[in-house]
Amino acid sequence: MFAKTFALFAFTALAEASGSCPAIWSTVASDLSQSFIGSNGCTDLARGAIRFAFHDSASYSSKTQYYAPATGGADGSLLLSSVEITRDENNGLQSYYGFLQEKYSKYKSQVGAADLVQFAASVAIVSCPGGPKVPTVVGRKDTSTAAPDNLLPKAFGAGAAQQVLIQLFEDKGISQPELAALIGAHTASKAVAQEAYGVPYNGPQDSTPGQWDVKYYSDTDNHPSGVYSFESDVNLSNPNSTVGQTFQSFVNSQSKWNAAFAPAMAHLSVLGISQADQANFVDCTSAVPSGSNARMIRAAPINDRIR
């Protein structure tokens, strides 16, 4: 049933998008791919792009009406606000922030900051071998007003409890099956700010962090040496709830997870944006490279790639 819900959202989002994708987005995709694809799969900058998009979007909550004038969501504030990027929850993103600032300065006459944040994540996902193409739209409104604080999930401590995380995401409009799919992005994750909890810098959350695969789901259960699972991930994997049952259903099921992840990520990428504004979106999924294109770029002579 949840797979049908995901598919319905994807088709609805694409149906609402209209017009032709501006050619600049293909140029941006080619530019970003040079930095997101490495010899061992997707790079640290690709990991940063995925996490950055999560953090920009997931700053939304239905309860942010109490935080006026900031509303949070996929509004580019993480890129445009000098305050938001300094928060503890964004530790480890500063290097990618500088990288994306340079790209935004290069293209800002033709692209928006919020769109660039989410589009870069879509390019990063397909830069990881096995990564699905996420339905990708442009037309968001930008803001430099920092999003409300304390709306992102915690990896450790009381904030990492299963029910706390479920409620946190339900307040964003993200269902438990969607949450189980979205957390799988940790397949490409390496910890950068969890040393206080015994996770070393660059400690991966699965045994193949350069690949987009379901090793994350089984590794979270089995805890192999060299893999450092977050407390939040272990809690979410507990099959005593819908999120945990869905989590377990992705073990050894790549196609099922990819089919669930892509529309869930598309949903996340428009959090905080009204239906009226979404009606003006333009579908730019076609500008996102396919996985095979990503591999072709990686195989190109080094002098043909921009680092």
C-alpha positions in Angstrom: 0.0 0.0 0.0 2.7 2.5 0.9 4.4 2.0 -2.5 1.2 3.0 -4.2 1.1 6.1 -2.0 4.7 7.0 -3.0 3.9 6.5 -6.7 0.7 8.6 -6.4 2.7 11.5 -5.0 5.4 11.3 -7.7 2.8 11.3 -10.5 0.9 14.2 -8.8 4.0 16.3 -8.4 5.0 15.7 -12.0 1.5 16.4 -13.2 1.6 19.8 -11.5 4.9 20.8 -13.0 4.6 22.5 -16.4 6.7 24.1 -19.0 10.1 23.2 -20.4 13.1 22.9 -18.1 15.6 25.7 -18.8 18.7 24.5 -20.5 20.9 26.0 -17.7 20.0 23.0 -15.5 21.7 20.6 -17.8 24.8 22.8 -17.6 24.5 22.8 -13.8 24.1 19.0 -13.7 27.2 18.5 -15.9 29.2 20.9 -13.7 28.1 19.2 -10.4 28.7 15.7 -11.7 32.4 16.4 -12.1 32.7 16.9 -8.4 30.2 14.3 -7.3 31.7 11.2 -9.1 34.9 9.6 -7.9 36.9 6.4 -8.5 35.2 4.7 -5.6 31.6 5.9 -6.3 30.1 9.1 -5.0 32.4 11.6 -3.3 32.3 13.5 0.0 30.8 16.5 -1.9 28.0 14.2 -3.1 27.4 13.1 0.4 27.3 16.7 1.5 24.8 17.6 -1.2 22.3 14.9 -0.1 22.6 15.9 3.6 22.4 19.6 2.8 19.2 19.2 0.9 17.7 17.1 3.8 18.7 19.8 6.3 17.2 22.6 4.2 13.9 20.9 3.6 13.4 19.2 6.9 13.6 22.4 8.8 9.9 22.6 8.1 7.1 21.6 10.5 3.4 22.1 10.6 4.1 23.8 13.9 6.3 26.5 12.4 3.3 28.7 12.3 4.3 29.6 15.8 7.8 30.7 14.6 6.7 33.6 12.3 8.1 35.0 10.1 10.3 32.0 9.4 8.6 28.9 8.1 11.4 26.6 7.2 11.3 24.0 4.4 12.8 23.9 1.0 13.5 27.6 0.7 17.3 27.8 0.3 17.7 29.4 3.8 20.6 27.0 4.6 22.5 28.4 1.7 21.4 32.0 2.0 21.4 32.5 5.8 24.8 33.1 7.5 23.2 32.0 10.8 21.6 28.6 9.9 24.8 27.0 8.7 26.6 27.7 12.0 24.1 25.6 14.1 25.4 22.4 15.7 23.0 20.3 13.6 24.8 21.5 10.5 28.3 20.7 11.7 30.3 19.1 8.9 28.4 20.8 6.1 30.6 23.9 6.0 32.9 22.6 3.3 30.0 21.7 1.0 28.4 25.0 1.9 31.4 26.8 0.5 31.4 24.6 -2.6 27.7 25.3 -3.2 28.1 29.0 -2.5 30.7 29.1 -5.4 28.2 27.3 -7.7 25.4 29.7 -6.7 27.5 32.7 -7.4 28.3 31.3 -10.8 24.7 30.5 -11.8 22.5 32.8 -9.6 21.5 35.0 -12.5 19.6 32.0 -13.9 18.9 29.6 -11.0 17.4 30.0 -7.5 19.2 29.0 -4.3 16.4 26.7 -3.1 16.2 25.0 -6.4 20.0 24.6 -6.6 20.1 22.9 -3.2 17.5 20.3 -4.2 18.7 19.8 -7.7 22.3 19.2 -6.5 21.0 16.4 -4.2 19.2 14.7 -7.2 22.5 14.9 -9.1 24.4 13.5 -6.1 22.1 10.6 -5.7 22.5 9.4 -9.3 26.3 10.0 -8.9 26.3 7.1 -6.4 26.2 3.8 -8.4 22.7 2.4 -8.1 21.1 5.7 -7.1 17.6 6.3 -8.5 16.5 9.4 -10.5 14.4 11.5 -8.1 11.5 13.5 -9.6 13.0 17.0 -9.6 11.2 20.3 -10.0 12.3 24.0 -10.0 10.4 27.2 -9.1 10.8 27.5 -5.4 10.9 30.8 -3.6 14.2 31.7 -1.8 14.6 33.3 1.6 17.6 34.4 3.6 15.7 34.2 6.9 17.0 31.4 9.0 14.7 28.5 9.5 13.3 27.7 13.0 15.9 25.8 15.1 15.6 22.3 16.6 13.5 20.8 13.9 16.0 18.4 12.5 16.3 14.8 13.8 18.9 13.9 16.4 21.3 11.0 15.8 21.9 10.2 19.5 20.3 10.8 22.8 16.6 11.3 23.8 15.9 13.0 20.5 16.8 9.8 18.7 14.0 7.7 20.2 11.8 6.0 17.7 8.5 7.7 18.8 10.2 11.1 18.9 11.5 10.7 15.4 8.1 9.4 14.1 6.3 12.4 15.6 9.0 14.8 14.3 8.5 13.6 10.8 4.7 13.3 11.0 4.7 17.0 11.9 6.5 17.6 8.6 3.9 15.5 6.7 6.3 12.6 6.2 4.7 9.2 6.8 6.4 6.3 8.6 7.0 4.3 5.3 8.5 7.5 3.8 10.7 7.9 6.8 12.0 4.3 6.5 12.8 5.0 2.9 14.4 8.4 3.4 16.7 7.2 6.2 18.2 4.8 3.7 20.2 7.7 2.3 22.6 6.9 5.0 23.9 4.2 2.6 26.2 6.9 1.3 26.8 8.6 4.6 29.9 9.1 6.6 29.8 10.7 10.1 31.5 14.1 10.3 30.4 15.4 13.7 29.5 12.5 16.0 32.9 11.9 17.7 31.3 12.6 21.1 29.2 9.5 20.7 32.1 7.2 19.7 31.7 7.5 16.0 35.0 8.4 14.3 35.3 11.2 11.8 34.3 9.7 8.4 32.9 6.6 10.1 30.4 5.1 7.5 26.9 4.0 8.2 27.2 1.0 5.9 30.1 -1.0 4.5 29.8 0.5 1.0 29.4 4.3 1.5 30.3 5.0 -2.2 27.4 2.9 -3.5 23.7 3.4 -3.4 22.6 0.0 -2.1 20.6 -1.7 0.7 23.7 -2.7 2.7 22.7 0.0 5.1 19.5 -1.8 6.1 21.2 -5.1 6.8 24.3 -3.5 8.3 22.2 -1.5 10.8 20.8 -4.9 11.9 24.1 -6.8 11.9 26.6 -4.1 13.0 29.7 -5.3 11.0 33.1 -4.1 12.0 33.9 -0.7 10.6 30.3 0.4 10.3 29.0 3.0 12.8 25.2 3.0 13.1 23.5 6.0 14.6 21.3 5.4 17.6 18.4 6.9 15.7 18.9 4.4 12.8 18.9 1.5 15.2 15.8 2.7 16.9 14.0 3.2 13.6 14.9 -0.3 12.5 13.0 -1.8 15.4 10.0 -3.7 13.8 7.6 -2.8 16.6 6.1 0.0 14.5 5.3 0.7 10.8 8.6 2.5 10.3 10.5 -0.4 11.6 8.5 -3.0 9.6 9.1 -1.0 6.4 12.8 -0.6 7.3 13.1 -4.4 7.6 11.2 -4.9 4.3 14.1 -3.1 2.4 16.7 -5.6 3.6 18.1 -7.2 0.4 15.5 -5.5 -1.7 17.2 -2.8 -3.8 14.4 -2.3 -6.3 11.8 -2.0 -3.6 13.8 0.6 -1.7 14.6 2.6 -4.8 11.0 2.6 -5.8 10.1 4.0 -2.4 13.0 6.4 -2.0 12.6 8.4 -5.1 9.0 9.7 -4.5 9.7 10.1 -0.8 12.7 12.3 -1.6 10.6 14.3 -4.1 8.1 14.9 -1.3 10.8 16.0 1.1 12.1 18.4 -1.5 8.9 20.5 -1.5 8.2 20.6 2.2 6.9 24.0 3.4 5.8 25.0 -0.1 2.1 25.7 -0.7 0.1 23.9 -3.3 -0.5 27.2 -5.1 3.2 27.7 -5.4 3.8 24.1 -6.4 1.4 24.6 -9.3 4.0 26.9 -10.9 6.8 24.3 -10.7 8.7 23.3 -13.8 9.7 19.6 -14.2 13.5 19.3 -14.6 13.9 15.6 -13.9 15.1 15.3 -17.5 18.1 17.4 -16.6 19.3 15.0 -13.9 21.8 12.6 -15.4 21.0 8.9 -15.4 23.2 6.5 -13.5 24.8 5.3 -16.7 25.7 8.9 -17.7 27.3 9.3 -14.3 29.5 6.3 -14.8 30.4 7.6 -18.3 31.6 10.9 -16.8 33.6 9.0 -14.1 35.3 6.9 -16.8 36.3 10.0 -18.8 40.0 11.0 -19.0 41.0 12.9 -15.9 41.8 16.0 -18.0 38.2 16.0 -19.2 36.9 16.3 -15.6 36.8 19.4 -13.5 37.9 18.9 -9.9 
